[in-house]
Amino acid sequence: MTSIDSVITSPPPPAFAARVAAVGGSPVRDILAVTSRPEVVNFAGGLPAPGLFDAEGVAAAFHAVLAEVPQRALQYSTTEGEPVLRAALAGRTTVRGLPTGPDDVLVTTGSQQALSLLATALLEPGDTVLVEDPCYLAALQAFGFAGARIVAVPGDADGIDPDELEELVARERPKLLYTVPTFQNPTGRTLPAERRAAIARVAARRGLWIVEDDPYGELRFEGERVPWIASYEDAYDRAVLLGSFSKVMAPGLRLGWLRAPAALRRACAVAKQAADLHTPTVNQLAAARYLADRDLDAHVARVAAAYRERRDAMLAGLADALPEGSVWNRPEGGMFLWARLPEAYDTTALLPRVVEQDVAYVPGAPFYAGAPEWSTMRLCFVTHTPEEIAEGLMRLGKGLR
């Protein structure tokens, strides 16, 4: 038995890796832990509306797979993913304007894993990564854990400025540009087609990888679809397109994918072998069965229609909820909108007081790779009904006042 004296005199275990302290946890996850009470109207999380999940269809797909091919469904699989799912994903991508074969696709455990795999495959400590400003928070974490130097590209309400991008590429010599060009997280903005074409040209001229993350693109409820950056000829050999079922089928499936040039895709497969061998077989086969038996596009259309009503409910109540002088955008799809309060307001400092009113948002500051704008906030409008949104905005206004 170990004595007290031996415990006291024993040296401590070795320290954690420096990257753990440098990167830290997710403020969004921290907020969700505090606001998980059912009475809280939560505009903080990027959670799809659970009441709109096609639970019956997903359950039927799992039942069919486990009844018909149980030995295959419960067995190890290939690192690249189940062929039937890769074929289905390739078909959906091709129909949307980017010719893709099954061998172009690597299935990942959520699109978040795709970011980690790309960071492992592409980045050495000290390499430079360019990002939007503000940027998807978990991407900042993934690149930070890889030891990257993260530099924000200046932009405006439409997103990245291609001229500023070219200047930064020439000066900083980055490995990659990461972008969520459609219904961006956190701002909800969409990059216009002419800027997408210009970004592809910059990448071709300067030698740059483009990582194009598209978890929200199918959730469009007004306006016209904008082509992927990866579909432009200048980007064909240097663009990685990420996709996910989290926002259109169910996040609990943890199914994402990446489409990439062959050499990079193989490097990501090697990185995945070291991470988790492969994405769960039963989930992949169930998703493929769902795509075969159900109309996912029709389901997404129903979800998008509900999300439009919820966006409109939030837009209708913001003028009364936010202080005079605040501004916000009108996203054409996705899950988020971005608000900027007058400069005197610090949304990080105000959050505890707002949470006391049983409502929550995410302060904008953590989304910035550069100098934060303390008066900004991200609001998710999809998780709650229009009636709940109206109530939540009343509480938000009270908390801010």
N, C-alpha and C positions, 0 to 999 in steps of 0.2 A: 504494500500500500504506500502511496506517495505521501510523504510528510509535508506539513505546512512549510517547514524551513526549506525543503528542496524546491517547492513551488515558488517561494519568494526569491530564492537565489538563482533560479533558472533564467537563462537569457531569454528575451522575447523572441518570438518567431520572426523570420525575415519580413521586411516591410512589403506592402503592396506595390505593384508597379506604379510608377509616377503618373502614367496616363489616367489611372482611376481618379486620382485627386484632381488632375488637370481638367478632365472632361466633366465629371460630376454626373448627377442624375438628371432626369427630365422634369422640369418644373410643371409640365402638363400632368404627368403621372402623380406628382406630389399634390397638385390641386385636386385631382380626381379622388385621391385617398381621403382628403378632407371633406369633399363634397358628395360623398357616395350615399348620404342619407336620402331616402325616397322623397322627402318633402322639398329637396333642393331642386330648383329649376337650373339645370346645368348647361350653360352655353359654353363651357370650357372644353369639354371633351370632343374629339373628332370621331364620335361614335355614330354609326348609322342607326336609323330608327329600328329597334328590335321588333316592333309590331308589324313592320313591313317585310320581314324575312319570309321567304317561301319555305316555311318549316316543313310543310307537308311534302313538297316536292323534293327537298333535300333528304328527308327521312325515307321517302320511297326509293331514292337513288341508292342510299346506303343499304336499305333492305334488299334491293335487287342484287347489288354487288355481293353482299355477304351470303345471300341465298344461292347465287349462281356460280360464283367463282371465289369461294371462301379461302381456299388454299393460296390462290394468287394474291388476294386482297390482303392477307395477313402475313405475307412473306416479304423478305427484303426485295428491293427493286434496284433499278439502275440509277446511278447518280444523276444522269441527265433528265430523268423523268419517265413516266409511263408513256409508251409510244402512242396509245390511243388519245391521251390528253394532249400531248405535244402536237399531234395531227389536228386536233380540234382547235387548239390555240393558233396554230399556223393558218388554218382556214379563216378564222375570225379576223386575224391581222391582215390577211390578203384582201378580204372583202372590203376592209376599211382603207385600202389604198397603198399598202406596203407589201409587195409580193414576198411571201415567207414560206419556207418549207419546214417540216417537222424537225429536221436536223439543225435548223437555225435557232431553236428554242431550248433553253435550260429552265426546268421547273425548280422553283425555290420555295423555301418555307416562309411564305410572305414576301412581299417585295422589299421589306426591310432587310431580309437576308441578302437579297441581291446587292444592296448597297455595301454591305459588309464584304461580300465576295469580291466586288469590284475594287474596293479599297485594298483588300489583300493582294489582288492580282496586279494592280497598277501602281500603288503608292509605296515609296520608301519614306522613312521619317525625314521630314524637312521639305518634301515635295509640296508644290503649291497647287491648291485647288481653288477654282473660281466658283462662286455661288451667287445667287440672287440676293438682294437686300430689300426686305427681310427674306429669310430662307426657312425651309422645312427643318424643324428643330432636330429630328432624329438623324437627318443627313449630317448636320453639324457634329452630332455625336459620333457617327460612324467614321467620318473623316478625321475627327479629332483623335479617336482611338488609334487610328493608323499613323498618328504623328504628323499629319499634314499641316501645312501653313494655309489657313483659309482666308481668302481675300474676296470681299464683296464687289460685285460689278455695279456701278451706278446705273440707275434707271429712273422710270417715272411711273405714272399710273398704269401704263401699258406693259411694264416689265423692263427687261434688260435693254439698254441702249447699245446697239451693235458697234457704233463708233467708239464708245467708251470701252467696249469689250476688246476691240482690236488693239487699242492703245495698251490695255492691261496685258494682253497676251504678249505683245512685243516687249514690254518692260519686265514682266514677272516670269515669263516662260513656264506657264502652268502645265500640269499633266492633263487636267480635264476641267470641263465646265459642267456643273450640275444644275439642272433646271427642271421645274415643274411648270411647263408653259401653259397648261390648260386648267383653269379654275384652281389656281395655285394655293397651296397651303403655306403661309397663313392668310394671304390677302384675298383670295378668290378671283384675282385678275387673270386675264387670258392674253397671251402674247400674240399680236397680229401676224398674219401670214407673211407680210413683207419683212418683218423683223426675223421671223424664223428662217426665211431664205437667206437673209444677210448673215445670220449667225452661222449657218451651214457654210457660206462662202468664207467667212473668217476662219473657221476650223480647217477648211481645205487649204487656204493660203498659208496659214501659220503653223499647221501641225498640232492638232488638239483633239482629244477625245471629247465627245459630247455624251453625257448621261442624261437621257430624257425620261423623266419619271411621269407616268400617266395613270395614277390610280383613280382619277375623278372624271376623265374625259367623256365617258359614256353617260354621265349624269347631266346632260345638257337639257335645259327646258325652255330656252329661247335662243334666237340667233342661229347662225350657220356654223357647222363643224369646220374647224381649221385643221389643215393637214399636219401630221407629225413632222417635226424637224427631220427625223430619220428617213422620211420619204423623199427628201430633196436629194438630187443626184450628187451634190457636193458633199453630202454627209454619209453616203452609202457605205464607205469603208471605215468610218470613224465614229458612228453613232451607235449607242446602246439604248434600246427602248425597254423600259420596265413596265410591267402590268400586274394587276392584282384582281382577285375575286373578292377582296375584303369589303369593298364598297358596293358591289353589284350582286353578290351572292350571299356571303356571310364571312365576317372576319375570323370567326372561330375555326374555320377550315384551315387557316394559315397557308393559303395557296397563292403564290405569285410566280412570276416568270421574267426572264430576260431574253431579249433577242439581240444578238451581237455577232460581229464578224467572227469567223471560225477560230482563229488563234486565241482571241480574247475569251471566247466562250469555253474553249478547252481549258484555259488557265483558271477560269471561274469554277469549272467542274472539279479540277484538282483541289482548289480551295474548299469546295463544298465537301469533298471526301474527308477532309480534315475536320470539318465542322459537324456534320450530322449524317454522313454517308449518302442519304437521300431523303427527300420529302416523303411523309407517310403515304404508303401505297394505297391504303383503303381510302384516304381522302382524295387522292388523285383519281382513282377509279370511280368514286362516287361523283366527283365533279364532271368527269367525262360522260358518265351515264346520265347525269342531269342535263348536260348539253344535248345529248342524243334524244332524250325523251321529252324534254320541256322546251319552251320558247323563252330563253333567257332575255332576248331583246324585248319581248312583250312585258316581261316582269320588270325590267329596268325602266321601261316607259311608264309603267304604273308608279314605280318608286319616284321617278323624276317628276311626275305630275304632283305627287304629294309634297315633294320637296319644294316645288315652285310655290305652292300655297303657303308653306312655312316660311320661305324667304319673303314672300309678300307680307305676311303677318309681321315679321320682324321689321321690314322696311317701314311699314305703316306706323309702328310704335316708337321708332328710334328718336324722332324729333322731340317727343315728350320726355323720353328717358334720359337722353344725353344732354350735357350742358350746352347752353347757347354758344354758337361758334364751332361746334363739332362738325366734322365732315365724315362721310362714309361712302362706300362704293355700292354698285348694284351688279353683283355677279350674274352671269347668264347661266350658271349651272354650278355643280359641285356642292359644297357643304358649308362654306365659310364666307363671311364678309369681314371687312377691316374698317375700323373706325379710328379716327384721330380726334382727341379732345383738345381744347385749348392748352397752350404750353404750360400753364400753371398747374395742370393736373398731372399727377404721377400715378399711373394705373397700378403699378406694383404696390405702392404704399397704400392705395385706397382699397385694395382687394380684401383684406381682412374685415374692413367695415362693411363692405358689400356682402360678403359671405354671411355676416350676421343677419342679413335680410333673407337668407335662404335662396340666394342666387349667386352664380359664379360666371366668370369669364377668364380668358387667359391674357395676362399683360403682354404687350408687344415686345418688350425689351429683350427677352431671351432668344427671339428669332433673328436677331441682328448679329452678323459676323463682325461688323464694324461698330461704330458708335451707335448706341441704341437711341430710339425715339421713345422717351418715357411716357408720352401721352397717348400711346397707341394701345389698341386691344383687338384680339381676335374673338369673334362671336360665331359659334356654330349654330345654325338655324334648323338642323334637320332632326334632331333627336326628340324634340317635343312637339306636341300638337299646336295648332294656331292659338287655341285657348290658353294653353300653358305658356306659350311664348308671350302672349299679351300680359299675363300675370307676372311672368318673369321680368319683363321690361318695366312694369310698375315698381317691382321690388328694386330693380337696378337703379331706376331714377331716384328712389328714396335713399338708397345707399350712397349714391354719388352726391346727393345734396347734403 
